């Protein structure tokens, strides 16, 4: 059987995205070589300090055509507020990909690794191991609304959230399926149905309705405030957590922070039907404060690459083997070093990438 060539658009983006991307690619190429996968990677400089600085927008008008035929997007980070306001850079790149490519699932695994000091007292690996499934195309992320009486003391601002039955049901169904595939078969819905009195009780109802097809999965609904506290106090309660766009974004920063560093957290923005390319990126942003020092932790980028290979090969054969080898190499490096400063070490981004690639090649 001939192996297909996977065409990948690598977009480093802004800040530390430019530093972690080479390490992500280094490990991807090492895994591809070892497991016989063919990758055709094209690097694209669509970022605030590159394309935007020259053309006044984050990407060319024909960005979608340029990406046609691409199997996946490997993305670093977006945001360079010194020159481009954050909402302009985010809406001009990442959110365009998520929406136009209907990447309605944002999958964000959270896991405490052996060898990583946990900021939560007494927690050990196994206590924190859950999956955040974030709705990724609607919800609180809208540009619907406006300002009235601007600049006066009567100024009013309104911004709408949008939840559709189509949007909620498909992410809930995906989350129930994910929970079903795990040993504990437990799903938590992040809600706030006491305070947000229309849309959140509606989410509760949609979860009940979709959940009828999953009698083997236990469903637990928790208000986002106490759920956040339990991420810190009782993380072992969680298995799969499904949340709206904003709640999911916040939870998937908080979760990794409880595992020692957000520098480990990967994500997969999926179009599960594979009609459009999916996008794989670290959860962290561009971190302008540490950019240029070669100290950013590249593991989130590298782990995102492993998720990409797994998705591209539908979790089969060489792709699954490559994924597993990368995750194993990450586990080894976290247990034995080297470590970047976010993990208490003084190793560089490059050193970590080289160490992981070396283990993958072995
Ligand atoms: N690599 C992720 C990234 O660049 N994040 C910047 C950010 O602010 N993202 C918001 C979001 O994921 O919704």
Boltz pocket constraint, residues with backbone or C-beta under 6 A from the ligand:
constraints:
  - pocket:
      binder: B
      contacts: [[A, 75], [A, 76], [A, 77], [A, 78], [A, 79], [A, 90], [A, 249], [A, 281], [A, 282], [A, 283], [A, 284], [A, 285], [A, 286]]
      max_distance: 6.0
